[in-house]
Amino acid sequence: MALLCRHDRVLWLVNMTSAGEKQHYALALIRQWFKHLPSDFKVGLLYDIGCQLERSCRKWGFLTDVLPHIIFGISIFHAFGHQWPCQIVYHPRKCVGFGL
């Protein structure tokens, strides 16, 4: 799994040791990312299961210190595979701040 910035520049890589979407990999990458950002930054995060990741963070208290600084979205390729209500909330064209 990788954390990329705009224009596909690799910021960090994680060696996934088990198959499937494991949210702890994404959480570790986000935690590392925010160590290198100013505390007042607001960032947009596109992830194929961004809706589930945000729900997990809110439900279980993950990333509570940086959660207000993240706008979650689903990459356009994956957005249409999600249910319609999810598309309305997490599609990048519907999220303020993505500039699409």
N, C-alpha and C positions, 0 to 999 in steps of 0.2 A: 504494500500500500504506500502511496506517496502523497505528499502535500505539495501542490504546485501553485505557483502564483499565476497571474494573468500571463498569457503568451507561453504557457507550458514550461516555465522555468522551475526546475526541481528545487524545493527548499529542504525537505527532509524525506527520508525513506524509512520504512519499517519492514523488517523481515517477518512476514506472516508465517507462523509455524503451524497453523491449523487452517483448514479450509472454511469458507463461509464468511459472512459479514459479521465480524466480531467488533462490537462498538468500542471495546477498550483500545484498539489500535487507533481509531479516530480520536478518541479522548486524549491519548498520549501525544498524538501529533498536534492537536489543538493546544494542549498545555505547553508544549515546547514552543510553539509558534508565539503564544502570548508572552513568553519570557523575553522575547526580542522586540516587542512592540511597546510604544508609549502607552501609558495607562489610560489615556483618553481616546484611543483609537476606536473606531467603529468599523467592523469588517463584515463582508458578505462571504458566506461559506456555502458553496454548492457541493452537495454530496448526494449520491443516488438514493440514500435513505435518510436524507436530512430531516424529514418529518419525524421519523422514529428516533433519531439521535436527539433532537430537541425535546421530544416527549420524555425520553429517558433522563435527560439532564434535569428537567423540571421535576419529574417524579422522584428520582433518587438523590437529588441534590448534587449532581456532578457539575463541576465548573461554575459554581455559584458566583465566584468573584469576577469571572469574565463573561458570563452569560448575557448580561445587559449590553455588552459590546458586540454581540454577534447577531447578524441577520441570517437566518437559515433559509436555504432554498434547495431545490432539486434541479440538477442539471437538465437542460431541455430534452436531451435524449431519453432520460428516465422519467421525466414528468408525466408524459402521456401514458405510461404504464401504471400510474397511480390512480386511485379513485378520484372522481370529479371534485369533491370538496377539498381534497388534498392539493389538487392542481390549482385551485383558486387561491389557496393560501401560500403555497410554496413555489409556484412557477416563477422563474426569475423576471418575467415580464410583468408580473403582478406585485412583486416585492419592491418597495421603495428603496432606492439606493444602488440598484444593480446597473442602472444606466443603459438598459436595453430598450 
